Amino acid sequence: MPDAAPSLAALTAALATSEVVDLTVTLAEELPGAWPTHVPFQRKVFNWFGPIGPYHTGFVLLDEHCGTHVDAPAHFVPPPGSGLPHEGELGTLTVDKLDLSRLIGPAAVIDVSHLTGQGEHGESPEITPGMVEAWEAEHGALRPGDIVLFASGWDRFYQPPPEGDRYAREPFLLGRGPGWPTPGVPTLRLLLDRGATVVGLDGVSVGASHAGVPPHVFGLGRNMVFVELLANLDKLPPRGALFVCLPLKIAGGSAGPARAIGLVPRQRGPGSR
């Protein structure tokens, strides 16, 4: 496979010279990993060095959108012939059919932490095109294939209740306090114009707490892919990290829980080789 050799060599070099940053939230029954109206995450011990063998194993109940996960276009695009609004061929693009190379690429990390805590009545503050353009003025224009990650710091609310109620339950179900920052449709349109089709964030959803449908319909309907419930984005530089996210291969899945990492080049000292 001579054509693959340069890419393999580059990846091997990146692994050897980089710090691995875990960008994935932990799944636990007491943590708010599931959408508030979906089936909650459950893990039950099936055997603990017991009657069926000297080993430990458990089973899990896992929503497709639980924890850090990847939304495929089929999440909001019905398949052709369904007779439903927004139907189209992208409705057949389920998570098992995603091109994984789209989920491995240079990270463009845009700090929007100034928005966290803004708003009330459960509304999400909007990440605007101007905020993206201000980032570009400092770090260079976004390029096709860049994976855009919005770092708001919302993952600090990913805790057991009652503190963790701020993560999703209070803004979405109770309309209380601020929601997580989200990109509006104009911002998604700008990213598409730049050729950036994979968008991630450390909030609960790319959709706003008070209006979650429009960004999903717009973005997924144009073959964008969303990575939600990320963590530790503040540990990545604005540019220079490699983002890797591999979702579970679920046949027909609207989404897939995933393990996401960032590879951050280590700082080289004066005497390093």
N, C-alpha and C positions, 0 to 999 in steps of 0.2 A: 504494500500500500504506500508507494512513494509519495503520492499527493498529500497523505495525511501526516507524513513525518514532520514537516515544519510546525504544524499546529500542535502535534503531540509534544515536540521539543519545547515549544513556547509554554505549553501548559505545565510541563514538568519543571521548567525553570521558574515559572510563577509560583508553583507550590513550594519549591525549595527556598525561595527568597522572600516569601510573604508570610504575614500573620493571618491565620484563619479566624475570622470574626463570625460568630454564630448569630444569624439574623432571624432566628426562629423562636416563637414563643413556646413555652412549655405547655403540654396538655395535661390537665389534672381536673378531677371532678369539681374541685373548689374554685377553679379559675374560670374567667368569663370567655372561654375560647369559642363557644358556639353563639351564633346569632340568637338574640333573645327569644324569638318565636320559633326557633328550630329545636330539634331533638338535642338535649344536652349531652355532652361527652360523658361516657361511662367506661371505666375499666374495672373488671372483676377478676379476681384470682380464680383460675380453673384448677390448678394443681400447685401445691407448695410442698415439694419433697414428700408427696403423700401416696395415696393408694394406687395411682396409675404410673408411678415412676419416681425416681430420685431426682426430680428436677422441678423448676419453677416456671409456670407459664400462666398467662391470663388472656382474656378476650376483651375486645373493645367494641363499643357502639360509637360510631364516628360519622357525623354529618359531613358531606362532601365539602362544605364551606367552614369546617371547624379548624381553629387555629390558623397558623400561617398556611395559606393556600393560594392556588392559581385558578382564576376564573377563565373558563374557555368561552368563546362566543356563544355556544349553545346555551349558556346560562340565561341569556335574555333574548336570544334570537330563535323563534320557533322554526322548525324545518319547513321546507316548501311543501305546499299542498295541505298544510294544517288548517288553513283558513283563519289563522290568528294574525293580529296586527304585527307588523315588522317581520313577517316570515321571509326566509331567504335561504340560499345555499349555505350561508355561515351557520345556520341552525343545525347542520350536520357535523360541524367542527367541534367535537367533544374533546375532553381533556386527554383521552388516550391517543388522539390523532394530532395533537399539537407538535409542531416542529421544535424539538428541545433546543436546537441551536439558537432559537430566539430568546431563550431564557438563560443563556450564557453570554455575557458581554460586558462592555465597559459601563461602569456605574456613573451616572451623573446625579449627584446627591444635592438636592436643593433644600436648604434650610428654611422652613416655614414655621419655626417654633414660636415666632412672635405672634402667631395667630392662636396658639393654644391658650384656652381660657377666655377667649373673646366670645361674645354672644350670650344669649339667654334663651329660655323656653325650648331648650333642646336643639337649637339651630346650629348647623355647622358653618363656621366662617369659610369663605371661598378663597381658594388659591387662584389668583388672577393671572392673565397673560403677562401683565406688567411685572409680576414677581419673577416669572421665568426669564423675561427679557433682562431684568436687572442682574440676575445670576449670569446670564450669557455675557453681559457687558464686562463682568469681572473674570469669568472663567472660559470664555470662548463659546461660540455658537454650538448648539446641540447638533449632533451628526446622526445620519441614518444608522440604526443599530444601537445607539445609546439606550441604555435602560435607565429611565428616569425614576428616581426614588425621592419622594417627598418626606423629609425628616421633620416631624412636628413635635416629637417627644411624647406623643399620646400613649406610647407603650408603658410609660411609668404608672399608668392607672390599671395596668394588667395585673391585678392583685385579687386575693380572695375578698368577698364582701365583709364589711360594708364599704371599705375603701374602693374596692373594685367595681362597685355599682356605677361609678362615674364613667367607667370604660364604655359601656353600651346601654345598660339597663335604664339609667336615669335619663340620658338624652333621648333615646329612641322610644322607650315605653312610657316614661313619665313626663316627657317634655320639660325636664328640669335641668337647669344649668346649661353650659355650652356643649355643643357637639364637637366631634373631631374635625379638623381642617380637611377640606376636600377640594379637588380641582373641579371647576365648573366646565360646562361644555365649551366655552370659548378657549379655555386653556387646553383641553384635549384636542381641539381643532388645531391650535398652534403646534402642539407636539406632533400631530400627524403631518402638518406641513413641513416639519423638520425631519420627518422620516423616523421618528421615535414612536414605536408601536407597542412597547411594553412599559407599563407604568406600575410602580409599587408605592406603598405607603405604610407607615407604622400606626395608622388608625384602623378602625373597624371595617371600613368599606370605602371604595372609591366614590360611592354614592353618598350624598349628604344625609345626615340623620333625619332631616325634615323633608328631603326630596331625593330619595335614592335612585329612582328609576331613570330619569333623563340621562345622567352620565353613563349608566350601563348600556342603555339602548343606543346612545350615540357612539360610544367607543367600541363596544363589542360588535355592534352592527357594522363597523368599519374594520373589522379584523384586528382590533387591539386586544391585548391580553393584560389582565390586571392581577397583581400580586398583593394580597391584603393581609393584615395582621402581622406585619414584619416587626422586628425589634432591633434595637442597638444601631439604628442608622446613624446616630450621632458619633459612632466610632469609625465611620468611613470618611475619607477626605472628599471634598467636592468633586474631584476628578482623580483618576489613577487606580481605583480599585476595580477588581473583576468581580462581577455578580454572577452567582450560580444558584439556580433554583430548579429542583427536579420534583415534579408532582407525582403522586401515585398514579399508576396506569389503570384507571377505572373505566371499563368498557361502557361507553355511552354516558360518561360522567359529565355533569355540568361544571364541575370543578374537581380539584384534587388537593388534599392536604400535602404539604411539601416540607422539605428541609432546605432552607436557604442559607447561603454563606456568602461572605465577602472576602476576597483575597486582597490584602493591603500590603503593598511592598514595604519591607522593613527599611528603616532609615539606615543608611550606610555611614559608618564612622570613618574618620580620616585614615585609619589603618586597615579598613576592611578590604576584602578582595571580592 
